[in-house]
Amino acid sequence: MSLSLPAALVESFVGGLLGGIDVSGGPTSEQLKVLEALVQEVWDQPALNLATIERLSASALAHHLNDANQRELFHEIHLTLEACRHPQTQEQVTAVQEYADALNVDGEDLAIFRDLVTKGVQDAADDYSRFLQANLDARIEPSLVTVPTDPLHPESLLAQKLQAFSEFGPGTLGRAYLDFYRHFQIQLPGSEISTNNHFFLAHDMTHTIAGIATTIPGEVALSAFQFAMNNNQVNRAALLASLVAHEAGFGHPDHLQQADTAVLASAGAALLLGQELKRGGFCTGDFSLVDHFELAPLLLSDVRAQFGVRAPVHANDGHHFMWL
C-alpha cells in the first residue's frame, strides 16, 4: 500500500498532525524531527514549513479526510508521534483519542497509552505484554502455524532444515538468510530453546529480503517498512509493538533485556524511518508472511524484484544489509 497523499491534501494532513501534538507546551523537538522526515521523504514536500502551517482541530481535519485509508494512515502517524513524547502526558493521550474519535478510528494502542497515563507503567506494560503475544502468534512462518513449539527443548529438526539452505546456490535467499545470522551473530531458530522460533523465522526473512539490519533504529524502520508495504492489522500491530519497545520504552519482548527510549531522537533515525516508510510503500506485495521455504532456493535479487523491493537510499549507513 502506498502512503502517498494527493498533493493538495498534504498540508491539511500535516496541519492535523501538528494540531494533534501541539499540547503540553507544544510539540517536542523529536516529534517535529520525525514529522519533518515524513514530510520530506514520504510526501515529497520539502518546501513545507512546519512553523507556518495552520494547526487543524480534530473536527476540521475530519472534513478533509473522507477516505478510510487516509484516516487510518493519519492515526498511525499520530500514534508514532505520540510515542515520541517523553515523558508521556495526559494531554497528548487525550489528543490522540480526540482525533481518533473524530475520524472513527479505534485500536488497542489507544487503551495501552491511556492506561500508561491513568494507571501507570505496570498496567500499560501488562497491556502491551498481552497485545504483543497475540501479535507474535499472528506473525508465525505460515508453514509452521500448526507445528507445536517445545518450551523445554531446542527444535533441532527446524534448525537442520534451515541449515540445509547452505545447499542452495550463491546469491539465493536461503544463502542470504544464513549469512544474515552469521553477520549479526544470531542463533539460528531451533538451535536454542524458544517458543518464538517460528516468529523469528518469518521476522528475519523479512529483514533479509528488505535488507534492513538489526540495529535498534533498523528494527523500528523495519516495522515501518512492513506497515507501508501492507497496512493490515498484523503490520499495524507490528509497528505499535516496535514503537512501545524502542521508542515509548514501557514494555519489551522477552528476548530483549530492557526497552529503549527515544530511539527516533538519535542521529539519522527519524530520516531512516521516513525513508523506509517510503521504500516499503513502493512494494507490490507483502513478503513478511509468505512461505519463505518456497522462496529460499530463488535468487535474492529475483525475490526482491518479485515484490518490488527497491534499494535503500543509503545502503552503507550501517542500518542495511546485503545491498553492496
N, C-alpha and C positions, 0 to 999 in steps of 0.2 A: 504494500500500500504506500502510495506517495504521500508525503507530508506537506506537499506544496499547497499554497493557497492562491486564489486569484489575486493579482497584484493590487487590485482596488480594495481588497479586504484586509491586507496585511496590517495597515496602520490601525484599523479598528480592533483587530485581533490583539495586537501588541498593546493598544490602549487599554483593553480589558485586563491583560496580564499585569500591566503596571498598576491599574486600579486595584487589582487583587493582591498586590504585595506592598501597596502604599499604606502600611499600617504600622503601629508600634514605633512611631518615629520615622517611618519611611522605609523604602526598600534598602536592604543591606548591600554592601559592595559586592558580595558574592552573588546575590540574586541578580544584580544588574550585569555582572560579568557573564553569567550563564545566559541571560536573556539577550545580551548583545551578541553572543556567539550564535544563538539561534537565528536572530535577525539577519546576520551576515551570511551564515553558512547554509541554513535550511531554506530561508525565504529570499536570499539574494537581494537584500535591501540595505547595502552598506551606508547609504546616504541618510537613512532614518536616524534621527536624533532622539534618543530616549528622554532627554531632558525637556524636549518641547512637545512631545506627543501628548495629546489630551487623554487624561485618565477616563475610562468609561466605567460606569457603575454596572452592577450585575444585570439590572433590568435593561439598561441601554445596550449592553453587549448582546443580550438575548434577541433584540430586534435585528441585529446584524447577522447573527448566526442561525440560519434556518436548517442547515444540513446537519444530520445526526453525527456524521463522521467528524465534521468540524467541531461540533460541541464536545465530542469525546476527546478529540485532539487537544482542545483548549484545556479540558480538565486535567489531562495527563501532564501537560506542560505546567499548568498551575500547581499541580501536585509536586512536580520536580522542583519548582521554585519554593514551594512551601518547605520542602525538606532542606533547602539551602539557608533557612533562617536559624541562626544559633545565638542565644537559646531560643527554642520554640516559644511562641506566645499564644495566649488565648485569642487575641485579636487576629492573628494570622490564620489560625484554625477556623475561626468563625467566618472569616472572609472566604476561605476555600469552600466552606459549606454553603455560604450565601450564593456564590456564583454557581456551584453545582446545582442548587435548588432551582435557580433561575433558568438553567439550561436543561433541567430534568435529567441530570446525570447522577448516578449513585455508584457506590463501590465500597469495598472493605477498607480502603485507605482512609475514608472519612472517619470510620469508627476507631481505627488504630491511632490516628493523630488526635482525635477528640479525647480518647482515653489518656493519651500522653499528658495533656494539659489539665484534665479534670480529675484523673485518678492516680496519675503518677507513672514513673518509668516502668515499674514492675508489671503493672496491669497492661501497659502498652506492649511490653516485651512478651507477655503471655499471649496477647492478641496476635502478635507477629509470629510467635512460635507455631500457633495453631494454623495460621494462614500459610506460613512457609511450608509446613509439612504437606498440606493439600496441594500447594504449588509444585513441590518436588515430585509428588506422586503423579501429577499431570504431565511432567516433563521427562518421563522414563523413555528410554530407547524403545521404539514401537514393537520390535520383535521380542522384547523381554518383559512386556507388560504382564503377562500371565506366569512368568517364571518367578518362583518364590525366592526371596533372599534369605541368607543364613546369618543370623546375628552372632553366631558363635564360631564360624569358620570362614576362611577365605573361599572365594569362588574360583577354584583352580581351573575348572573347565572353561570358564569365561576368560580368564587370563590367557590360557593356552590358545583359545580361539582368536583372541586379539593379537597375540604374539605371532600367529600364523600370517598376519598381514605382511610380515617381512618377506614372504614368498612372492608378493606382487612386485611388479617391475618398478624401476626408478621413476619418480615423478607421480606415482599413483597416490590417491587419497590415503590408502592404507599405510603406505610407507610414511607419508607426511604426518599421519596421526601418531605413529610410533616415534617419529622424530620430535613431535611436539612434547611427548612425555620425557624423552631424553633431554631435550634442550632445557626444559623448565624443571627438571629433576623431580618429576611427579611419579608416584607409583601407579602402575597400570591397574585399571579397575579389575577387581577379582583377586589381585595378589595380596591384598590385606583385608582384614575383617571390616566390613562396612555395609550398612543397609542401603547406602546411596550409590552403589556401584552402577546401577542401571541408569540412574540420573546422570552421573558423571560421564558415562559413555556418550550420551547424546550431547551433553553440555560441551565436552571437549572436542567432539566432532564439529560442533558449531564454531568453537574457537578456531579450529584448523581451517575450515572452509572460509570463514570470514577473514582469517589471517590476523586475528587480534590476540595480543599477548596477555599473560596472566598478571600484569601489573594491576594495582588497585584501580587506577583510572581506566585501565583496559577492561576490567570486569564491569564497571559502570557503563562504559562505552559499548560493550558487547550487548548488554541488556537493552540499551537504547537502539542499537542496530537491529535487534530482534523485533522490538516494538515497531520500528519503522518498516521493517520487512513485512510484517503482518500484525496489524493492530487487533489481534483477537484477545480473548480473555486470558489465555495462558501467557502470552507475551506481555500483556499489560501487568499481569501479576509478577512476571519476572523482573520488570522494570521497578515495580514497587519494592520487591524483595531486595533488589540491589541498592536502591536508594536508602532504605532503612539500615542496611548493614554497613554501607560505605559512606553515607552522607549524613543521615539523621543520627545514627550512632546509638540507638537504644535497643537494638536487637541484632543477633547474628546467627548464622547457621552453626551446627555442631562442629563442622570441620575448620572453623575459624576460632582462634583463641579469644579474640575480642573484636568488637565492632570498631569501625573507623568513623571519624567525624570530619565534615567539611572537606572531603576529597576534591570536590569541584572547585575549591578555592586555590588548590595547588597549581603551580605554573603549568600552563598548557592544557589542563584537564577540561576546562569549560569548552575550549576550542575543539579538543578531541571529541567531546560529547556532540557538539554541533556537527562536526564533520562526519561522524559515524551515523548520526540520525539521517543525514543527507544520503550517505552511501547506502545505508540499509533501505532507504526509500526507492532507490533505483532497482532493487532486486525484483525479479519477475516471478519469484516463488519463495516459499518459506522452507528452508532446508534444515531447520532446527529439529524437526520431529519426523523426518522421513526415515526409511530403512537404510541406515548407514552401512550395514553389512553389504547391501546390494551395490552401494556406490563405491565401496572400498577398492575394488580392482580397477576403477576408472582413473584416468589421469586427473590430478587435482585441477589442472587448468581447464579440462573439459567440464568438470563438475561446476567450477566457478562460472564458466560460460553458460552452462545449462540454467543456472539460477540468476544470471545477470549480476554477478558479484564483481564490482569494479575495484581497481587498485586504490589503496588509500592515497590521500594527498601527500602525506609524508611517511613513506614506508619504512624509513630508517630512524624513526623518532623514539624507538625503544618500546613502543606500545603495539607494534605489529610484528608479524612472524611469517616467514615463507613467502616474501614478496621480492626479495633481492636476488 
